[in-house]
């Protein structure tokens, strides 16, 4: 029991450290991406941390299996390097018994991953999609920042203001450049609006207008001399009416219970993927235990690179099989299970290769003695 607690503590501590580092790296990259979108006006800066919170379960469900895999390799590799495993082997600790003891932390991680992949990650993806729908319904004036040019998502209009009131109603020093596109998608030049000030108004019918005061409008095509200039005292621009959609179409945002019994191929692929993640935990544990065995003279990092390549091959083939299943290239009955079967066989081969090799060597020695 003491050895069991010691091994479990070593694996869980290393798992926590590795997973924390991987989580910081991945979330930092995603946060920079969302920050760039917020800087360009595609996202509301105030919702960045909310977005990261919704995406966190999706990150963790992929990080934890890798963290466990590396945790076993590093913690057990250290025990082999410091000859602690040699002492345990002398007391009867075999690779098979070591694997059985490692199943306890692996089961804890598998339960957490199952909770994430089957419940929490779809909920987070659903809230993330709803939040994006709200962001899509925002006009450029809802995310406009003073002193910065901002373009619409389709690039047809660029807006700039020098000043803006705290309630985002009154503007000062307004510049708007808009492409004129006809109904048959032909470019009809550009219109440029400049004004000393402006304000947003909501009419009783619900329409929103940008009212510009004391400015000019220029219409024409770049490179041609047929520009038209109009001076105005007041000019109204109709703003698009925001429409928030409650529709969520992403597969990863669908509740798991709605995937059971579905005849849709993509829904089946999504369900098998969610089940595959906790199953992945046990198979990588099976591979990690024998791969963690190293010679103290060689160092514990000798097998780390081949082990990581093996894990990457497992995950890459699993993702590729998911894509093929989506396109109907793999029968639904076969699904993703054949990938798990292949790497389960590899794990069993790694686990029982050393006892099998020793048994064959002893038989060979016995035959040589008998012949001699």
C-alpha positions as CSV (number, residue, x, y, z in Angstrom):
1,X,0.0,0.0,0.0
2,X,2.9,2.4,0.8
3,X,4.5,1.7,-2.6
4,X,1.1,2.2,-4.3
5,X,0.6,5.6,-2.7
6,X,4.1,6.6,-3.5
7,X,3.8,5.7,-7.2
8,X,0.4,7.3,-7.5
9,X,1.6,10.5,-5.8
10,X,4.6,10.7,-8.1
11,X,2.5,10.3,-11.2
12,X,-0.2,12.7,-10.2
13,X,2.2,15.4,-9.2
14,X,4.1,15.2,-12.4
15,X,0.8,15.0,-14.4
16,X,-0.3,18.2,-12.7
17,X,2.9,20.1,-13.4
18,X,3.1,19.0,-17.1
19,X,-0.6,19.6,-17.7
20,X,-0.3,23.1,-16.2
21,X,2.6,24.0,-18.4
22,X,0.8,22.7,-21.5
23,X,-2.4,24.5,-20.6
24,X,-0.6,27.8,-20.2
25,X,1.2,27.4,-23.6
26,X,-2.0,26.5,-25.5
27,X,-4.2,29.1,-23.8
28,X,-1.6,31.8,-24.4
29,X,-1.6,31.1,-28.1
30,X,-5.4,31.1,-28.3
31,X,-5.6,34.3,-26.1
32,X,-3.2,36.1,-28.5
33,X,-5.4,35.1,-31.4
34,X,-8.6,36.3,-29.7
35,X,-6.8,39.5,-28.6
36,X,-5.9,40.2,-32.3
37,X,-9.5,39.7,-33.3
38,X,-10.6,42.1,-30.5
39,X,-8.0,44.7,-31.7
40,X,-9.5,44.5,-35.2
41,X,-13.0,45.0,-33.9
42,X,-14.2,41.4,-34.5
43,X,-14.7,40.6,-30.8
44,X,-15.7,42.6,-27.8
45,X,-12.6,43.1,-25.6
46,X,-14.8,42.6,-22.5
47,X,-15.7,39.1,-23.5
48,X,-12.1,37.7,-24.0
49,X,-11.8,36.0,-20.5
50,X,-15.4,34.7,-20.9
51,X,-14.4,33.1,-24.2
52,X,-11.3,31.5,-22.7
53,X,-13.4,30.1,-19.9
54,X,-15.8,28.5,-22.3
55,X,-12.9,27.0,-24.3
56,X,-11.0,25.7,-21.3
57,X,-12.8,22.3,-21.1
58,X,-12.1,21.6,-24.7
59,X,-8.4,22.3,-24.1
60,X,-8.2,20.1,-21.0
61,X,-9.8,17.1,-22.6
62,X,-6.8,16.9,-24.9
63,X,-4.2,18.1,-22.5
64,X,-4.8,15.6,-19.7
65,X,-4.1,12.4,-21.6
66,X,-0.9,13.8,-22.9
67,X,-0.1,15.1,-19.4
68,X,-0.6,11.6,-17.9
69,X,1.5,10.0,-20.7
70,X,4.4,12.4,-20.0
71,X,3.9,12.2,-16.3
72,X,4.3,8.4,-16.3
73,X,7.4,8.7,-18.5
74,X,9.1,11.4,-16.4
75,X,8.2,10.1,-12.9
76,X,9.0,6.4,-13.6
77,X,12.0,7.4,-15.6
78,X,13.4,9.2,-12.6
79,X,12.7,6.1,-10.4
80,X,14.7,4.0,-12.8
81,X,17.5,6.5,-13.0
82,X,17.8,6.6,-9.2
83,X,17.6,2.8,-9.0
84,X,14.4,2.9,-7.0
85,X,12.7,0.7,-9.6
86,X,15.6,-1.7,-9.3
87,X,14.9,-2.1,-5.6
88,X,11.1,-2.5,-6.3
89,X,11.9,-5.2,-8.9
90,X,14.0,-7.1,-6.4
91,X,10.9,-7.2,-4.2
92,X,8.8,-8.7,-7.0
93,X,7.5,-5.6,-8.8
94,X,7.0,-6.7,-12.4
95,X,6.0,-4.5,-15.3
96,X,2.5,-6.0,-15.2
97,X,2.1,-5.2,-11.5
98,X,3.4,-1.7,-12.0
99,X,0.8,-1.2,-14.8
100,X,-2.0,-2.4,-12.4
101,X,-0.9,0.2,-9.8
102,X,-0.7,2.9,-12.5
103,X,-4.3,2.2,-13.4
104,X,-5.6,4.0,-10.3
105,X,-4.3,7.5,-11.3
106,X,-5.2,6.6,-14.9
107,X,-8.8,5.9,-13.9
108,X,-9.0,9.2,-12.1
109,X,-7.8,11.0,-15.2
110,X,-10.1,9.0,-17.5
111,X,-13.1,9.9,-15.3
112,X,-12.2,13.6,-15.5
113,X,-11.7,13.4,-19.3
114,X,-15.0,11.5,-19.7
115,X,-16.8,14.3,-17.7
116,X,-15.1,16.9,-19.9
117,X,-15.7,15.3,-23.3
118,X,-19.2,14.0,-22.7
119,X,-20.6,16.9,-20.7
120,X,-18.6,20.0,-19.9
121,X,-16.8,20.6,-23.2
122,X,-20.1,20.5,-25.3
123,X,-21.7,22.9,-22.9
124,X,-18.7,25.2,-23.2
125,X,-18.7,25.0,-27.0
126,X,-22.4,25.8,-27.0
127,X,-22.0,28.9,-24.8
128,X,-19.0,29.9,-27.0
129,X,-21.1,29.6,-30.1
130,X,-23.9,31.7,-28.6
131,X,-21.4,34.3,-27.6
132,X,-20.0,34.5,-31.1
133,X,-23.6,34.9,-32.4
134,X,-24.0,37.9,-30.1
135,X,-20.7,39.2,-31.4
136,X,-21.8,38.8,-35.0
137,X,-24.9,40.9,-34.2
138,X,-22.8,43.9,-33.0
139,X,-22.4,46.8,-35.4
140,X,-19.0,48.4,-35.9
141,X,-20.1,51.2,-33.6
142,X,-20.5,48.8,-30.7
143,X,-16.9,47.8,-30.9
144,X,-15.5,51.1,-32.2
145,X,-12.6,52.6,-30.3
146,X,-11.5,56.3,-30.6
147,X,-8.4,57.0,-32.6
148,X,-8.4,53.6,-34.5
149,X,-9.6,52.7,-38.0
150,X,-12.0,49.8,-37.9
151,X,-13.4,47.8,-40.8
152,X,-16.4,45.6,-41.1
153,X,-16.0,41.9,-41.4
154,X,-16.5,41.9,-45.2
155,X,-14.2,44.9,-45.6
156,X,-16.8,47.1,-47.3
157,X,-16.7,49.9,-44.8
158,X,-14.0,51.6,-42.7
159,X,-14.9,53.8,-39.8
160,X,-12.9,56.2,-37.7
161,X,-13.7,58.7,-34.9
162,X,-11.4,60.9,-32.9
163,X,-13.6,61.1,-29.8
164,X,-16.5,59.1,-28.3
165,X,-18.6,59.7,-25.3
166,X,-18.7,57.1,-22.5
167,X,-22.3,56.0,-23.5
168,X,-21.0,55.4,-27.1
169,X,-23.7,57.8,-28.4
170,X,-21.9,61.0,-29.4
171,X,-18.9,60.9,-31.8
172,X,-16.4,63.6,-32.8
173,X,-14.2,63.9,-35.9
174,X,-16.0,61.1,-37.9
175,X,-14.6,59.5,-41.0
176,X,-16.4,56.7,-43.0
177,X,-15.2,55.1,-46.2
178,X,-17.6,52.7,-47.9
179,X,-17.5,50.7,-51.1
180,X,-20.6,51.0,-53.3
181,X,-21.6,47.5,-54.5
182,X,-24.4,47.0,-56.9
183,X,-27.0,44.2,-56.8
184,X,-25.0,42.2,-59.3
185,X,-21.8,42.6,-57.2
186,X,-20.2,45.2,-59.5
187,X,-17.9,47.8,-57.9
188,X,-19.4,51.3,-58.3
189,X,-16.7,53.2,-56.6
190,X,-16.5,54.5,-53.0
191,X,-18.2,57.0,-50.8
192,X,-16.3,59.0,-48.2
193,X,-18.1,60.8,-45.4
194,X,-16.4,63.2,-43.0
195,X,-18.2,65.2,-40.3
196,X,-17.3,67.3,-37.3
197,X,-19.5,65.2,-35.0
198,X,-22.2,62.5,-35.0
199,X,-24.6,60.7,-32.8
200,X,-26.6,57.5,-32.8
201,X,-30.3,57.6,-32.7
202,X,-32.9,54.8,-32.3
203,X,-36.2,55.5,-34.0
204,X,-39.6,54.3,-32.7
205,X,-39.6,51.6,-35.4
206,X,-36.4,50.1,-33.9
207,X,-34.1,51.3,-36.7
208,X,-30.8,52.7,-35.6
209,X,-29.3,55.7,-37.5
210,X,-25.9,57.5,-37.3
211,X,-26.7,61.2,-37.7
212,X,-23.7,63.2,-38.9
213,X,-23.5,67.0,-38.6
214,X,-21.5,69.6,-40.6
215,X,-19.6,67.5,-43.1
216,X,-19.0,66.4,-46.7
217,X,-19.7,63.4,-48.8
218,X,-17.4,62.4,-51.7
219,X,-18.5,59.9,-54.3
220,X,-16.3,58.5,-57.1
221,X,-13.9,55.8,-58.3
222,X,-10.2,55.7,-57.5
223,X,-8.1,56.8,-60.4
224,X,-10.9,58.8,-62.1
225,X,-11.6,62.5,-62.0
226,X,-15.4,62.3,-61.8
227,X,-15.7,62.8,-58.1
228,X,-18.8,64.4,-56.7
229,X,-18.6,66.5,-53.5
230,X,-21.7,67.3,-51.4
231,X,-21.7,69.5,-48.3
232,X,-24.4,68.7,-45.7
233,X,-25.6,70.1,-42.4
234,X,-27.1,66.8,-41.3
235,X,-26.8,63.4,-42.9
236,X,-28.3,60.1,-41.7
237,X,-26.8,56.6,-42.2
238,X,-28.9,53.6,-41.5
239,X,-27.1,51.1,-39.3
240,X,-27.8,47.4,-39.6
241,X,-30.3,46.1,-37.1
242,X,-28.7,43.6,-34.8
243,X,-30.2,40.1,-34.9
244,X,-29.0,37.6,-32.3
245,X,-29.3,34.0,-33.5
246,X,-29.9,31.2,-31.0
247,X,-29.0,28.6,-33.5
248,X,-26.0,26.4,-32.8
249,X,-24.8,24.2,-35.6
250,X,-21.4,23.1,-34.5
251,X,-21.2,19.3,-33.8
252,X,-18.9,19.8,-30.8
253,X,-21.6,21.9,-29.2
254,X,-24.3,19.2,-29.4
255,X,-25.3,17.5,-26.1
256,X,-24.1,14.0,-25.9
257,X,-27.5,12.5,-25.2
258,X,-28.7,13.9,-28.6
259,X,-25.9,12.0,-30.4
260,X,-27.1,8.5,-29.2
261,X,-29.3,6.8,-31.7
262,X,-28.6,9.4,-34.4
263,X,-28.4,8.0,-38.0
264,X,-26.3,11.0,-39.1
265,X,-22.7,9.9,-39.9
266,X,-21.2,13.1,-38.6
267,X,-23.1,12.7,-35.3
268,X,-21.8,9.1,-35.0
269,X,-18.3,10.3,-35.6
270,X,-18.6,13.0,-32.9
271,X,-20.0,10.5,-30.4
272,X,-17.2,8.0,-31.1
273,X,-14.7,10.8,-30.7
274,X,-16.0,11.8,-27.3
275,X,-15.9,8.2,-26.1
276,X,-12.4,7.7,-27.6
277,X,-10.8,10.4,-25.4
278,X,-11.3,8.5,-22.0
279,X,-10.4,5.3,-23.8
280,X,-7.3,6.9,-25.0
281,X,-6.2,7.5,-21.4
282,X,-6.0,3.7,-20.6
283,X,-4.2,2.8,-23.8
284,X,-1.5,5.5,-23.5
285,X,-1.0,4.3,-19.9
286,X,-0.5,0.8,-21.2
287,X,2.2,2.1,-23.6
288,X,3.8,4.6,-21.1
289,X,4.6,2.0,-18.4
290,X,7.0,-0.1,-20.5
291,X,8.4,2.9,-22.3
292,X,9.4,4.6,-19.0
293,X,11.9,1.8,-18.4
294,X,15.4,3.2,-19.0
295,X,19.0,2.3,-18.3
296,X,20.4,4.5,-15.6
297,X,23.5,5.0,-17.8
298,X,21.4,6.3,-20.7
299,X,19.3,8.8,-18.8
300,X,15.5,9.1,-18.6
301,X,15.2,11.2,-21.7
302,X,16.4,8.6,-24.1
303,X,13.0,7.1,-24.8
304,X,11.1,10.4,-24.4
305,X,11.3,11.4,-28.0
306,X,10.2,8.0,-29.5
307,X,7.4,7.8,-26.9
308,X,6.1,11.3,-27.9
309,X,6.3,10.4,-31.5
310,X,4.3,7.2,-30.8
311,X,1.7,9.3,-28.9
312,X,1.5,11.8,-31.8
313,X,1.0,9.0,-34.3
314,X,-1.8,7.6,-32.2
315,X,-3.6,11.0,-31.9
316,X,-2.9,11.9,-35.6
317,X,-4.3,8.6,-36.9
318,X,-7.3,9.0,-34.6
319,X,-8.0,12.5,-35.9
320,X,-7.5,11.3,-39.5
321,X,-9.9,8.4,-39.0
322,X,-12.5,10.8,-37.5
323,X,-12.3,12.9,-40.7
324,X,-12.6,9.8,-42.9
325,X,-15.6,8.7,-40.8
326,X,-17.2,12.1,-41.3
327,X,-16.9,11.7,-45.1
328,X,-18.3,8.2,-45.1
329,X,-15.0,6.6,-46.2
330,X,-15.0,4.3,-43.1
331,X,-18.0,2.2,-42.1
332,X,-19.8,3.4,-39.0
333,X,-19.5,0.0,-37.4
334,X,-15.7,0.1,-37.8
335,X,-15.5,3.7,-36.8
336,X,-12.6,4.7,-34.7
337,X,-12.3,1.4,-32.8
338,X,-9.7,-0.1,-35.2
339,X,-7.2,2.7,-34.3
340,X,-7.6,1.9,-30.6
341,X,-7.2,-1.8,-31.4
342,X,-3.9,-1.2,-33.2
343,X,-2.4,0.8,-30.4
344,X,-3.8,-1.5,-27.7
345,X,-1.9,-4.4,-29.5
346,X,1.3,-2.2,-29.5
347,X,0.8,-1.5,-25.8
348,X,0.4,-5.1,-24.9
349,X,3.4,-6.0,-27.1
350,X,5.6,-3.4,-25.2
351,X,4.3,-4.6,-21.8
352,X,4.9,-8.3,-22.4
353,X,8.0,-8.1,-24.7
354,X,10.6,-8.1,-21.9
355,X,9.1,-11.2,-20.0
356,X,8.7,-13.0,-23.4
357,X,12.3,-12.2,-24.4
358,X,13.6,-13.4,-21.1
359,X,11.6,-16.6,-21.3
360,X,12.8,-17.3,-24.8
361,X,16.4,-16.6,-23.7
362,X,16.1,-19.1,-20.8
363,X,14.7,-21.7,-23.1
364,X,17.5,-21.2,-25.5
365,X,20.0,-21.6,-22.7
366,X,18.3,-24.7,-21.5
367,X,18.5,-26.2,-25.0
368,X,22.2,-25.4,-25.3
369,X,22.9,-27.0,-21.9
370,X,20.9,-30.1,-22.9
371,X,22.8,-30.4,-26.2
372,X,26.1,-29.9,-24.4
